[in-house]
Each structure stands twice: as structure tokens, then as C-alpha cells.
Amino acid sequence: MTPRWIFAVFALLSLQLTAAANDVFTLAGEPLIRIGLSTSSSSVSITTGDSSLVAYSPDEPLRMLASNRVSVAARSYRPPEVEQYRFEIQNLATAEEANTIAKDIREATEETALVSIDPATNTWRVWVGSVIETIEEADKFKQDLAEKGFEDVTMVTEKKVQPSEDAIALSQQLRTAGKSQVRSLIKPTGDMQPIGPDVVNPNLREVVVNGVSDAARYTSLKAVSFGSLNERTNPVRLNGKAYRGRIEVFVNAKGALTVVNVVPLEEYLLGVVPAELGLPHIEAQKAQAIAARTYAVANINGYASQGFDMVPTVWSQVYKGVSIETAMGTRAVNETRGQVATYQGKPIMAYFTSTCGGRTENSENIFDHAEPYLRGVECSLEGRRHFEPFMIKTSRTPAKLRDDANLELVRLASTLAVNGFSLTANPITDDWLDEMPTDGEMSNWLNQLASRFGKPFPNVSKKSSEPVELARLLASMIYTPGAPDTLLSDSDVNYHLSFDDAAEVPKERRADLAMLLRDGYFSLHGDLTLKPSKHFSRARMLRLVRQIYQKKGWLPSLQAGTTKASVDGKLVIGSGKASRTLAIRPDVFLFRQFGGEYYQMKEAALVGGENVKFLTDPSGAVWYLEIEPTDTPTVAENMSPFTNWSVSLAPSAVQSRLSRYVKGIGTLYDVNIKRQGYSRRAVELEIVGSNGVKTLKGGKIRSALRLKEQLFVINKRYNGSQVAGYTFTGRGWGHGVGMCQYGAYGMAKMGVKYDDIVKHYYTGVDVTKMY
């Protein structure tokens, strides 16, 4: 069984694009991606769960290693020793004797026969024939000489160091390597032959493979790839960590091992998408899959001189192999297979950033190269569309008020309505509040009070809303019959009825009213009158109910919590990972705070982070809801823990950090933001020092100051005229260019599909299937 990964082992893959009639470019097929896992290993362990590792090198057959574990190291090249055989007749006394024998040999055998003196013994010898490479040929040659009468020929065995063809080929490769840091053979040896005595580079190093079987113990001057027979169930492991595809090892210019994971692009993405964006929404992960696939295609040969395309860190994109794979990430990769973001038919440089701080930035302000598709954009949808997925709506018409004093009554009437009080108005208006209650309303409201006091429902008439009659009804609920008249003297009554029109109160009702006023269950008009013959308005009646409920502690107790983003028109209350979801009635009483006041609303967005208070009906659905707006950002990325941050630094720390990027500052006097980009990021700093004014531009600003982002403002604390401290207050994490990962997640939760997420963050692009 031949593994799927057996392809051309070390050929650095070049991007083969084919132009169609409509100028859309496609790849000839799924490319292999080379990930440089290490460039400084002295030795590595490579294992598999299969019975045997498989090894492969250029221009060689597959090796079954009969071992599921090998160690790989590098050492100086050791050329092999070979045995060769020559023949001579030794210890001849004179030159004449030697020449005679040589002549006889030439005549009898037609082989060469050369005469020389042996300085060690001062005797002569005859060299017969040429050097023979194998023992079989040497034995036959000696027998042939004996049959022709030369039995005294001696066979001399010599050992010789002979560089291999691979050593010669590698030496030639290195002479033409240019900037390449690869020091292992990466092409077939062919018919290469030595050219001159110094053809073999004396500094060659070879890969040493060592396992338990003989087949797993060998050396090679070539790159060696290791794989598994069944990589899906038993992937190859490097130092215990599993990777799809194969692990390739070769020697680099430092004499150490470079270790490369060579893997088909789609399988590479399985270890990238969850590592880069693990947030649990399929549309966000699909967007990440497209961005990561596009970035990989655009960066093939990115580290060509080192023998690979990308590294597994943020310097390319984070890749963690099999261990990080998830079901959702795999689904995202599979469902977008072959899709990349293109601009005018070509794959884009699909940068992405963790948290953009509310806006992304133009590429030239960070990376010094302008790309038409890397334009700064808002991390939100346009206008109302951004909040539509989070809207809570009600069928109730909001109150229409001219008198600001009535605002509180709208909330009061709403909370009372949820607790059994009749509310006939929709919407509540000033005129409705100014009118006297209907008999039905008075009956309902007084019945609610009677129930609270544990008394029979009163008989209600047209006069029940007049102050004197209302006082009688309330006194009958609150006090023991006859208590006011019995327990208050005339002087007590007169004392509590010392308002302007008290004389108009009938004598039989004076004690009831005095006790109610004394105990806080009744109130007067603002002009210190009762106006006994004037009916209570709805507003006055509602205020009186509130006064009684406050006195007795009966006001509805509101539940409270902090929201997560609303889902499907429901209220989501939670903290951390825990949450509970509450249905909301279609006729919910809905209030939102503006400034210090609450206003009745037709709809309101719950983006997450709002403090809310609410009441539920008997079924548990929210019937009354008031919202305190969040002061956290409302952009799509608002779930990121890096949305807001602040860092305070002493001037010495700022100088130390800047000095690594800007030379010759001298003593730092001040730092100012000289220029901002589209997103209000600092894209040029002015640095004032004792040696003059210097500048720092682009993405180096964040790196120099060691901040999460360069979307910040600078607050300075002064000691006299000198800056004594800097506080950098900012938003976001990352370079801020391209797709915002937390923003992609937020948009996905809002119902935006993956291709629209990609097109939102990359201006003017298409999502193209390239293979």
C-alpha cells in the first residue's frame, strides 16, 4: 500500500495558475504546503501508531523501516571505505629478473605488467593488471594467472575512502545554491561525475536515522521524509505531536536539522482554523477557513531559501497539527474546500487580526504597501442593519407625553399592569393621565388594594374618585372600623388637617382623612389644598397607589441581571459561560434609559452587557423590561476580551522601548501622535528628545511600545513642565488589517454568512473556487 503523501519530496512547490476566458484563475490541483516546524533541532523523535514508519528520499524507492519509532540526528559526512584488489609478484632480487617476468606475463596474458622497486625492502616487484573492485573478480583473475604459470602472484587487499555519488551531487548543488540554506540533497543524482580533485565539499553533513530494525538504521545526504501507512488513523508524530501528511528532515546551513511538515493544503487547514479562531460559530469558522486558505496559497515559497513555505506561528498563521482539530473546524474546511478570496482573479494577501478595535486599517499605514482590498472598514454592519438581529420588539405603542413629570407614571402604570392593575391606554398620553379614572378602572384598582389589605372589595360609584369618598374607602381597608374617630381627638384631627381648604371636609370624614394623612396613605395638591369636590385624575390615583405600595413595601420586586446578546428576540441573562434564556411576550412593556430617565420604546437592541430589570408573567415570559444601555463597544467584535485596554508607563520605560527602533533619541522629552489612519490608529509618532525630533511609522509603533494595538490615545501626567508618566488607552489586539476574527464571530452570530463576512472585511473581493 502506497501512502497518499508520496509525491515529489522536496521540490519547492510553485503556484501553477491557469487563466480562463473570464479572467478567473484556478489552481491545477490541491497544493502541498510546507510548514517549517523547526530550524534548530539537534535531534528529533518520529513515531507512528502503525506497525512501521515509511521513509522516502529523492530518486530512491520507498523504505519500509520495520519500526514505528526512529530518532533522527545530523553528523559530519563519513565517506564509505571500499576494498579493492591488486596483484603483484614480490621480493625479486634484481631489476633484470623483474623485467623478464614482466615480459613473460605480458606475452602470456596480454595484461599490463609494470616493474618497480620496493624501498622498504630494496627488492623488486611486478604489478600485474589493473585494480579490481570485487573479490569475485579478483579470485578469478588470480586463478587465471595461476593456470598460465604464474602461481606466485600475490593478491593485495587495499581499503580506500570513496565519496558517494550523493556526496558529489550535493557538493555540486551547494556550489550553485545561492541564498539557499538547505544543506541536504534535494534533487536526483543523475549522471553527475567528479570534476577535479576537490569536488567533494569537506563540510557536508548527513542525516542519521536510527531505529530498532536494521532497515531503520542508515544515513543519507538527502532530505528524508517519514510518514505512516495509514495517516488518517495513525498520523506521523514529531516528538509526540501528531501531524497529517509527512515529516521531512534535512540539514540546514547551521548544521542543525530543519523539520518540515509537508501536508495537503486542506489537511493543513484542519490544524489552522481552530487554532486561529476557535469561537463556536460555523459561519465565522468558514470565513476563517477561506482567509487561512487564501493566505497559504498567496504565501507558497514564502521561506523558499529555508526550504519551506510558512512557519506555524503568528509570523505566518498559527498551526497546531492534529491535536487542535475540532468537528466544527473540520466542517468549516470541508464545506469551503478550494475556496479563496480573490481580487481581479488573483488570491489576495488575506491578513487577519484578532480584535480590530471597531475599525480595521488601510494596509499601507501598517505594512507600508497599499492593497486595494485591504481598506479600513467598520467592524459593524451599516446603520440599523447592525442591530436588527438583537432587537427586542413590542406590539405596544410607546407613551406620547408633553409633560416630563409624567415619565415616571408610565413606568409605574406598566409595572402595576403586570401585577393585576387595569391599564386601558395604548399609548399612554398626558390627556389620558389627566382624565378621571373610569368606574371600571377605579373598581379594579381599589380591588387590588383591598386584596393587599385583606379586606372585602369595596362598592365603587362615580364619587369614588373624589377625595373625601376615596378617603372613606381607603380608611375602611386600612383601619379597624371606627378606629380613626375613636383614636383621634378633635385637636389631633385639626392638627393633621391644617391645610388651606380643610374646612370643606365633611365632619364625618375628617377623622378618616386625618389618620390617612398622618400615616402617609393620602396626599394633597401642590398648592396645599385637597379640593374635596374635584375627582382624582388617573395620574393622582396612580401616584396615590404608589405612595401606599411604598409605605407597605408592596412595590413589585424586579429581577435583575446582565445581558448577553439577544437571540431570536429572547432575553439572554448570563455571566461567564452560564446563561439562561427567557421568552419575551409580544406585548412586553419595554423601557430604555437615556441619560438618567427611562423612556417607553417600541424596540430596543440587546447587544450584550446591558444591565436589565424585568418582571415575568405566570408562564415565565418577560412582561416588563427596562434596559440600562451598556457602556462597552457595540461593534461586532464586542465579545473580545481585548476590546478595551490601558497601559501606564514611566518616561524611562517609553524611552527604553522606543530606543530599540529609533536610534539617537537622547533624553526623551515627549511623545505625540503625529498622524492617524482611517481607523484613528496612530500611524506616525513624533518623538521629542534632546537630540531633536524623530518619527516612527507604521506597524513598528505597536512593536516598539509593546502594546496590544496601536489604536490608542495618550494621556500624560505632568510634574511641572515635564512629562512624569504616559497612559496608553486603546482598543483591539493585533495589527488591525484585514479580517477581524472576533468581528467575524460577532457577524456570524448576527446571521451574516461566511462569504459576506469575507467580502465585508476585504474590499472588492470575490470568493472563488480555485480547485
C-alpha positions in Angstrom: 0.0 0.0 0.0 1.5 3.3 -1.1 0.7 6.3 1.2 -1.2 9.3 -0.3 1.7 11.6 0.6 4.2 10.1 -1.7 4.8 12.9 -4.2 7.9 14.8 -5.3 9.5 15.1 -1.9 11.4 18.3 -1.8 10.6 20.2 -5.0 9.6 23.6 -3.7 6.0 23.9 -5.0 5.4 26.8 -7.3 1.9 28.1 -7.9 0.5 26.9 -11.2 -2.3 29.2 -12.3 -4.4 28.8 -15.4 -6.3 31.7 -16.8 -9.8 31.1 -18.1 -11.7 33.1 -20.7 -13.3 35.1 -17.9 -10.0 36.0 -16.3 -10.7 33.8 -13.3 -7.6 31.9 -12.2 -7.6 28.4 -10.9 -5.0 26.0 -9.4 -4.2 22.9 -11.3 -5.0 20.9 -8.1 -4.7 21.0 -4.3 -1.2 22.1 -3.5 1.1 20.7 -0.8 2.1 23.2 1.9 5.5 23.0 3.6 5.4 24.2 7.3 8.8 24.8 8.9 8.3 23.3 12.3 11.9 23.7 13.4 15.2 25.0 12.1 17.5 24.3 15.0 16.9 20.7 16.1 19.9 18.6 17.0 17.8 15.5 17.0 14.1 14.6 16.8 11.9 11.6 17.5 9.5 10.5 14.8 6.9 7.9 15.6 3.6 6.4 14.4 0.8 4.2 15.8 1.2 2.0 12.7 3.4 -1.1 12.7 6.0 0.7 10.6 7.2 4.1 9.5 7.7 4.7 5.8 10.7 6.7 4.6 11.4 8.3 1.3 14.1 10.4 -0.3 14.5 11.8 -3.8 15.3 9.3 -6.5 15.1 6.4 -4.1 12.5 3.6 -3.6 10.2 3.6 -0.6 11.8 2.3 2.6 9.7 0.2 5.0 11.6 0.8 8.2 10.1 -2.2 10.1 10.0 0.2 13.1 7.3 2.6 14.4 9.9 4.8 16.1 13.1 6.4 14.9 15.4 9.1 16.1 17.0 11.4 13.6 20.1 13.5 14.0 22.8 15.1 11.9 26.6 14.5 11.8 29.6 15.2 9.6 29.6 13.2 6.5 31.6 9.9 6.7 32.5 8.7 3.2 32.4 4.9 2.9 35.5 2.8 2.8 35.7 0.4 -0.2 38.1 -2.6 -0.7 40.0 -3.1 -3.9 42.4 -5.7 -5.1 45.7 -5.6 -7.0 48.2 -8.3 -7.9 52.0 -8.3 -7.7 54.9 -10.7 -7.8 57.1 -9.6 -4.8 60.7 -9.9 -3.5 62.6 -10.1 -6.8 66.3 -9.7 -6.3 67.2 -7.8 -9.4 65.7 -5.5 -12.0 66.6 -7.9 -14.7 64.7 -10.7 -13.1 61.7 -8.4 -12.6 61.7 -7.2 -16.2 62.0 -10.8 -17.5 59.0 -11.9 -15.5 57.0 -8.8 -16.6 57.7 -9.6 -20.2 56.6 -13.1 -19.8 53.3 -12.0 -18.2 52.6 -9.6 -20.9 53.2 -12.2 -23.6 51.1 -14.9 -21.8 48.2 -12.8 -20.6 48.1 -9.6 -22.6 47.7 -7.8 -19.2 49.8 -4.9 -18.1 52.9 -5.7 -16.1 54.9 -2.8 -14.5 58.2 -3.1 -12.6 59.0 -1.0 -9.5 61.4 -1.2 -6.6 60.1 -1.6 -3.0 62.2 1.0 -1.0 61.3 -0.7 2.3 63.0 -4.0 1.4 65.2 -2.9 -1.5 63.7 -5.6 -3.6 61.8 -5.5 -6.9 58.2 -6.4 -7.8 56.0 -6.7 -10.8 52.4 -5.1 -10.8 50.1 -7.2 -12.8 46.9 -5.9 -14.4 44.7 -3.1 -13.0 42.9 -2.6 -9.7 39.8 -4.9 -9.4 36.8 -3.7 -7.4 35.2 -7.0 -6.3 36.6 -10.1 -4.5 34.8 -12.4 -7.0 36.6 -10.8 -10.0 39.9 -10.8 -8.0 39.7 -14.5 -7.2 39.0 -15.4 -10.8 41.9 -13.2 -12.1 44.3 -14.9 -9.7 43.2 -18.3 -10.8 43.6 -17.3 -14.5 47.2 -16.2 -13.7 47.9 -19.5 -11.9 46.7 -21.5 -14.9 49.1 -19.7 -17.1 52.0 -20.5 -14.9 52.2 -17.6 -12.5 51.2 -19.3 -9.2 53.4 -17.0 -7.1 51.2 -13.9 -7.8 50.2 -12.3 -4.5 46.7 -10.6 -4.2 47.0 -7.4 -2.1 43.8 -6.0 -0.5 43.6 -2.2 -0.1 41.0 0.0 1.6 40.0 3.3 0.1 37.7 6.2 1.2 35.5 6.9 -1.8 32.8 9.7 -1.7 29.4 8.5 -2.8 27.6 9.8 -5.9 25.3 11.6 -3.5 28.3 13.4 -1.9 29.4 14.6 -5.3 25.9 15.7 -6.3 25.4 17.5 -3.1 28.7 19.3 -3.4 27.7 20.4 -6.9 24.3 21.5 -5.6 25.9 23.7 -2.9 28.2 25.4 -5.3 25.1 26.7 -7.1 22.8 27.1 -4.1 22.8 30.9 -4.0 20.9 32.0 -0.9 19.5 28.6 -0.1 20.1 27.4 3.4 19.3 23.8 2.6 22.3 21.5 3.0 20.8 18.2 2.0 20.4 16.8 -1.5 17.1 17.8 -2.9 17.3 16.5 -6.5 18.2 13.2 -8.2 21.9 12.4 -8.6 21.6 11.6 -12.3 25.0 11.0 -14.0 27.0 13.5 -12.0 30.7 12.8 -12.1 33.6 14.3 -10.2 35.1 17.5 -11.6 38.5 18.0 -10.2 40.1 16.6 -7.0 38.3 18.9 -4.6 34.8 18.1 -5.9 33.5 16.9 -2.5 32.7 19.7 0.0 34.6 18.9 3.2 31.8 20.3 5.4 29.0 18.0 4.3 26.7 16.7 7.0 24.4 13.8 6.7 21.0 12.8 8.2 21.4 9.8 10.6 18.3 7.6 11.1 18.3 5.2 14.0 15.6 2.7 14.9 15.3 -0.8 16.3 15.5 -2.7 13.0 18.4 -2.9 10.5 16.1 -1.2 7.9 15.7 1.8 10.3 19.4 2.3 10.7 21.0 4.3 7.9 22.5 7.6 6.9 21.6 9.9 4.0 22.9 13.0 2.4 19.4 13.6 1.0 16.3 15.0 2.7 14.4 12.2 4.3 10.6 12.1 4.6 8.8 10.0 7.2 5.1 9.0 7.0 2.6 6.5 8.1 0.9 3.8 6.0 -2.5 4.9 7.3 -2.1 8.6 8.1 -5.8 9.2 8.8 -5.9 6.8 11.8 -2.3 6.8 12.7 -0.7 10.1 11.8 3.1 10.6 12.0 4.3 12.2 15.2 7.1 14.6 15.8 8.4 14.5 19.4 5.0 13.1 20.3 2.9 15.7 18.5 0.7 14.3 15.6 0.7 15.9 12.1 -1.1 14.9 9.0 1.0 14.4 5.8 4.6 13.6 6.4 7.6 14.9 8.4 10.6 15.8 6.3 14.1 16.3 7.8 17.1 17.8 6.2 20.4 19.6 7.2 20.5 23.4 7.1 23.2 26.0 6.9 23.7 26.0 10.7 24.5 22.3 10.6 21.3 21.6 12.5 18.1 19.8 11.3 15.3 21.6 9.7 12.0 19.8 10.2 9.1 20.4 7.8 5.6 19.1 7.8 4.6 18.5 4.2 0.8 18.3 4.0 -2.0 18.8 1.5 -3.5 22.3 1.9 -6.9 21.2 3.1 -5.5 18.9 5.8 -3.1 21.7 6.8 -6.2 24.0 7.4 -7.7 21.4 9.8 -4.9 22.4 12.2 -5.1 26.1 11.4 -8.8 27.1 11.6 -9.4 26.0 15.2 -6.0 27.4 16.3 -6.7 30.8 14.8 -10.4 31.1 15.5 -11.9 28.7 18.0 -15.1 30.7 18.6 -18.1 28.4 18.2 -19.9 29.6 15.1 -19.7 27.7 11.8 -20.1 30.8 9.6 -17.2 32.5 11.4 -15.0 29.4 11.1 -15.9 29.2 7.4 -14.7 32.8 6.9 -11.5 31.9 8.8 -11.0 28.8 6.6 -11.2 31.0 3.4 -8.8 33.6 4.9 -6.4 30.9 6.0 -6.5 29.0 2.7 -6.0 32.3 0.8 -3.1 33.3 2.9 -1.5 29.9 2.4 -1.9 30.0 -1.4 -0.5 33.5 -1.5 2.5 32.6 0.6 3.7 29.5 -1.1 7.5 29.8 -1.2 7.4 32.4 1.5 10.5 30.9 3.1 11.9 29.3 0.0 15.6 29.9 0.9 15.0 27.9 4.1 13.1 25.1 2.3 9.5 25.7 3.3 6.5 28.0 2.7 5.4 29.1 6.2 6.0 28.8 9.9 3.4 27.6 12.4 3.2 30.8 14.4 1.7 34.3 14.1 4.5 35.2 11.8 2.5 33.2 9.2 -0.6 31.7 10.8 -0.9 29.5 13.8 -0.8 25.8 13.1 -1.0 23.1 15.8 -1.4 19.9 13.8 -3.9 17.1 14.7 -4.2 18.0 18.4 -6.2 21.2 17.8 -8.6 19.8 15.2 -12.3 20.1 16.0 -15.5 18.9 14.5 -16.7 22.4 13.6 -13.3 23.4 12.2 -13.2 20.3 10.0 -16.7 21.0 8.8 -15.8 24.6 8.0 -12.8 23.5 6.0 -14.7 20.8 4.1 -17.7 22.9 3.3 -15.4 25.7 1.8 -13.0 23.3 0.1 -10.9 25.1 -2.6 -12.5 28.5 -2.0 -10.2 31.5 -1.7 -10.7 35.3 -1.7 -9.5 36.9 -5.0 -9.2 40.4 -6.3 -9.3 40.7 -10.0 -8.9 37.0 -10.2 -5.8 36.6 -8.1 -5.5 35.3 -4.5 -5.2 38.2 -2.0 -2.8 38.6 0.9 -5.5 37.7 3.4 -4.3 39.3 6.6 -6.5 38.9 9.6 -6.3 40.3 13.1 -7.8 39.1 16.5 -9.6 42.3 17.6 -9.7 45.3 15.3 -10.9 47.8 17.9 -14.1 48.7 16.0 -12.4 49.6 12.7 -9.7 48.0 10.5 -6.9 50.0 8.9 -5.6 50.6 5.4 -2.6 48.2 4.8 -0.1 50.9 3.8 -0.4 52.5 7.2 0.7 49.3 8.9 2.7 47.3 6.4 4.0 50.0 4.0 2.2 48.5 1.0 -1.2 49.6 -0.3 -3.6 46.9 -1.4 -6.9 47.9 -2.9 -8.7 45.1 -1.0 -7.1 45.9 2.4 -9.0 49.1 3.1 -10.2 50.1 6.5 -13.8 49.2 7.3 -16.1 49.5 10.3 -16.4 46.3 12.3 -20.2 46.5 12.0 -23.0 46.4 9.5 -24.3 49.6 8.2 -26.8 51.6 10.3 -29.8 49.8 11.7 -28.9 46.6 10.0 -26.1 46.1 12.5 -28.6 45.9 15.4 -31.5 44.2 13.8 -30.5 40.7 15.0 -30.5 41.9 18.6 -33.8 43.7 18.6 -36.5 43.2 21.2 -39.8 44.4 19.9 -43.3 45.0 21.4 -46.7 45.4 20.0 -47.4 48.3 22.5 -47.3 51.9 21.3 -44.8 54.0 23.4 -46.2 56.8 25.5 -46.7 60.1 23.9 -46.0 62.8 26.5 -45.6 66.5 26.6 -45.1 66.7 30.4 -41.8 65.3 31.5 -43.2 64.8 35.0 -45.4 62.0 33.6 -42.4 59.8 32.6 -42.3 58.1 35.9 -46.0 57.4 35.8 -45.6 55.4 32.5 -43.2 53.0 34.2 -45.4 52.9 37.3 -48.6 52.1 35.4 -46.7 49.4 33.4 -45.3 47.6 36.5 -48.8 47.8 38.1 -50.4 46.4 35.0 -48.1 43.4 35.1 -49.3 42.9 38.7 -53.0 42.9 38.0 -53.9 46.6 37.6 -56.1 47.5 34.7 -54.4 49.6 32.0 -56.7 50.6 29.2 -54.4 53.1 27.4 -52.2 52.2 24.4 -50.4 54.5 24.2 -50.4 56.4 27.5 -50.8 60.1 26.9 -50.9 63.3 29.0 -54.6 63.6 28.3 -55.3 60.1 29.5 -53.4 60.7 32.7 -55.2 64.0 33.3 -58.6 62.4 33.0 -60.5 60.8 35.9 -60.5 57.0 36.0 -63.4 55.2 34.7 -65.6 53.2 37.1 -64.1 50.0 35.8 -60.6 51.3 36.4 -61.5 52.5 39.9 -63.1 49.2 40.7 -60.1 47.3 39.6 -57.5 49.5 41.3 -59.4 49.6 44.6 -60.0 45.9 44.5 -56.2 45.3 44.1 -55.7 47.5 47.2 -58.4 45.6 49.1 -56.8 42.3 48.3 -53.5 43.6 49.6 -55.1 44.7 52.9 -57.1 41.5 53.2 -60.5 43.3 53.1 -63.6 42.9 51.0 -63.9 44.5 47.6 -65.5 48.0 48.1 -68.6 49.2 46.3 -67.4 51.7 43.7 -69.5 54.6 42.3 -69.0 57.8 40.3 -67.9 59.6 43.5 -65.2 57.0 44.4 -62.5 59.1 42.8 -63.5 62.2 44.8 -61.0 62.8 47.7 -63.5 62.5 50.6 -65.2 59.3 49.3 -61.8 57.8 48.4 -60.5 58.6 51.9 -63.5 56.7 53.3 -62.9 53.7 51.1 -59.2 53.6 51.9 -59.8 54.0 55.7 -62.2 51.1 55.6 -59.5 48.9 54.1 -56.6 50.1 56.2 -58.1 50.6 59.7 -60.3 48.8 62.1 -63.9 50.1 61.7 -64.3 53.3 63.9 -60.6 53.5 64.7 -59.9 57.0 63.3 -62.9 58.6 65.1 -62.1 56.7 68.4 -58.4 57.1 68.5 -58.0 60.7 67.3 -59.2 63.7 69.4 -60.5 66.8 67.8 -57.2 68.6 68.4 -55.4 65.6 66.7 -57.7 65.9 63.7 -57.3 69.7 63.4 -53.6 69.3 63.7 -53.4 66.9 60.7 -55.9 68.8 58.7 -54.1 72.1 58.8 -54.2 72.8 55.0 -55.9 75.6 53.2 -59.4 74.1 52.4 -59.7 71.7 55.3 -62.9 73.4 56.4 -64.6 71.9 53.3 -64.1 68.4 54.5 -67.3 67.0 56.0 -67.2 66.4 59.7 -67.9 62.7 59.4 -64.9 62.2 57.1 -62.4 64.4 59.0 -61.0 61.7 61.3 -60.6 59.2 58.4 -58.7 61.8 56.3 -56.6 63.0 59.3 -55.4 59.4 60.1 -54.6 58.7 56.4 -52.5 61.9 56.1 -50.8 61.2 59.5 -49.9 57.6 58.3 -48.8 58.6 54.8 -51.6 57.0 52.9 -53.0 60.1 51.3 -51.7 63.4 49.8 -52.6 66.9 48.9 -52.3 69.1 45.9 -49.2 71.2 45.4 -51.0 74.3 46.4 -51.7 72.9 49.9 -55.3 72.1 49.1 -57.4 68.9 49.0 -60.1 70.2 46.6 -62.7 67.8 48.2 -65.1 68.1 45.3 -62.6 67.5 42.5 -62.2 64.0 41.2 -58.7 62.4 41.3 -57.1 62.1 37.9 -55.6 58.9 36.8 -52.1 60.5 37.4 -53.1 61.4 41.0 -54.6 58.0 41.6 -51.5 56.2 40.3 -49.3 58.3 42.5 -51.5 57.5 45.5 -51.3 53.8 44.8 -47.5 54.1 44.5 -47.5 56.0 47.8 -49.4 53.3 49.6 -47.4 50.5 48.0 -44.1 52.2 49.0 -45.4 52.6 52.6 -46.3 48.9 52.8 -43.3 47.7 50.8 -45.6 46.2 48.1 -43.9 47.7 45.0 -43.1 44.8 42.6 -39.6 43.4 43.1 -37.8 43.4 39.8 -35.4 40.7 38.8 -32.1 42.0 37.6 -29.2 40.7 35.5 -26.7 41.5 32.8 -27.5 40.5 29.3 -25.7 38.5 26.6 -26.6 39.3 23.0 -30.3 38.7 22.3 -31.0 35.6 20.3 -34.2 35.2 18.2 -35.9 38.0 20.2 -35.3 36.4 23.5 -33.7 37.8 26.7 -30.4 36.1 27.5 -29.1 36.7 31.0 -25.7 35.3 32.0 -22.3 35.6 33.5 -19.3 33.9 32.0 -20.3 30.8 30.2 -23.5 30.3 32.2 -26.7 31.8 30.8 -30.5 31.5 30.9 -32.8 32.4 28.1 -36.2 33.9 28.7 -39.1 34.3 26.2 -40.4 37.8 25.8 -44.2 38.5 25.4 -45.2 40.2 22.2 -46.9 42.9 24.3 -43.9 43.4 26.7 -43.7 46.8 28.4 -40.3 47.9 27.1 -38.2 50.8 28.6 -34.7 52.0 27.8 -32.7 54.5 29.7 -31.4 57.7 28.0 -29.4 59.9 30.3 -31.0 59.5 33.7 -34.6 58.8 32.6 -36.4 55.7 31.3 -38.5 56.0 28.1 -41.0 53.6 26.7 -39.8 52.0 23.5 -41.2 50.2 20.5 -38.0 48.3 20.2 -34.5 48.2 21.7 -31.3 46.3 20.9 -29.7 44.0 23.4 -26.1 43.6 22.1 -24.8 42.2 25.4 -23.5 43.9 28.6 -26.7 45.8 29.3 -28.0 45.8 32.9 -31.7 45.0 32.9 -34.6 44.7 35.3 -37.6 42.8 34.5 -40.9 41.1 35.6 -42.3 37.9 34.2 -45.9 36.6 33.8 -47.1 33.3 35.4 -45.7 31.4 32.4 -42.2 32.8 33.0 -42.2 35.1 29.9 -40.9 38.6 30.3 -43.8 41.1 30.5 -41.9 44.2 31.8 -38.3 45.0 30.8 -36.2 48.1 31.4 -32.7 48.4 29.9 -29.7 50.3 31.1 -27.5 50.7 28.0 -24.1 49.2 28.1 -21.0 51.4 28.0 -19.0 48.8 26.3 -18.4 48.8 22.5 -21.3 47.7 20.3 -19.3 46.6 17.3 -19.3 43.0 16.1 -16.1 42.2 18.0 -17.6 43.3 21.4 -17.2 39.8 22.8 -13.4 40.0 22.7 -11.6 40.4 26.0 -9.2 42.8 24.2 -11.8 45.3 23.2 -10.5 47.9 25.7 -7.2 48.1 27.5 -4.9 50.6 29.2 -1.2 50.6 29.9 0.7 53.1 32.0 4.4 53.6 31.5 7.1 55.7 33.1 9.0 58.0 30.7 12.1 55.8 31.2 10.2 52.7 30.1 8.8 54.5 27.0 12.3 55.7 26.1 13.8 52.2 26.6 11.2 50.7 24.3 11.4 53.3 21.6 15.2 53.3 21.5 15.3 49.8 20.1 13.5 51.1 17.0 14.6 54.7 16.9 18.3 55.5 17.4 19.7 58.7 18.8 16.8 59.9 20.8 18.9 61.2 23.6 16.8 62.1 26.7 13.1 61.6 25.9 11.1 64.8 26.4 7.7 63.9 24.9 5.8 61.5 22.6 2.9 62.7 20.4 0.6 61.1 17.8 1.6 63.0 14.7 -0.7 61.3 12.2 -3.7 58.9 12.4 -5.0 56.5 9.8 -8.5 55.7 8.7 -9.3 53.8 11.9 -7.8 56.6 14.1 -4.8 54.3 14.7 -1.5 56.1 15.4 0.4 55.6 12.1 3.2 58.1 12.9 4.6 59.1 16.2 6.6 62.2 16.9 9.4 61.6 19.4 10.9 64.6 21.0 14.3 64.1 22.6 17.4 66.0 23.5 18.9 65.2 20.0 15.9 66.6 18.2 12.6 65.4 16.8 12.3 61.9 15.3 9.5 59.8 13.9 8.3 56.2 14.0 5.8 55.0 11.4 3.5 52.1 10.6 3.3 48.8 12.4 6.6 49.4 14.2 4.7 51.7 16.6 2.9 48.7 18.3 6.1 46.6 18.2 8.2 49.3 19.7 5.9 50.3 22.5 4.9 46.6 23.1 1.2 47.4 23.1 -1.7 45.1 22.1 -2.6 47.5 19.3 -1.8 51.0 18.0 -5.4 52.2 18.2 -4.8 54.4 21.3 -4.8 57.8 22.8 -2.0 59.1 25.1 -2.8 60.7 28.4 0.1 62.4 30.0 0.7 63.1 33.7 2.9 66.2 34.3 5.3 67.2 37.0 5.7 70.9 36.4 6.5 71.2 32.7 7.9 67.7 32.4 6.0 64.5 31.5 6.0 62.2 34.5 4.0 59.4 33.1 2.2 58.1 30.0 -1.1 56.2 29.9 -1.9 54.5 26.6 -5.7 53.8 26.5 -6.7 51.8 23.5 -8.8 49.2 21.8 -8.1 45.9 20.0 -5.3 43.3 19.7 -3.2 42.7 16.6 -2.1 44.6 13.6 -5.6 45.7 12.7 -5.5 44.9 8.9 -7.9 42.6 7.1 -10.5 40.4 8.7 -11.3 40.9 12.4 -11.6 37.4 13.9 -13.8 38.4 16.8 -15.8 40.7 14.4 -16.3 37.7 12.1 -17.7 35.8 15.1 -20.0 38.6 16.0 -21.3 39.0 12.5 -21.9 35.2 12.3 -24.0 35.4 15.4 -25.9 38.2 13.7 -26.8 35.8 10.9 -24.2 37.0 8.3 -23.0 34.2 6.0 -19.3 33.4 5.7 -18.9 34.8 2.1 -20.4 38.1 3.1 -18.2 38.2 6.2 -15.2 37.8 3.9 -16.4 40.5 1.5 -17.1 42.9 4.3 -13.5 42.9 5.6 -11.8 42.5 2.2 -12.9 45.3 -0.1 -14.0 44.4 -3.6 -13.1 40.7 -3.4 -14.8 37.6 -4.8 -14.9 34.2 -3.2 -13.6 31.9 -5.9 -13.3 28.1 -6.0 -9.8 27.6 -7.3 -9.6 23.8 -7.4 
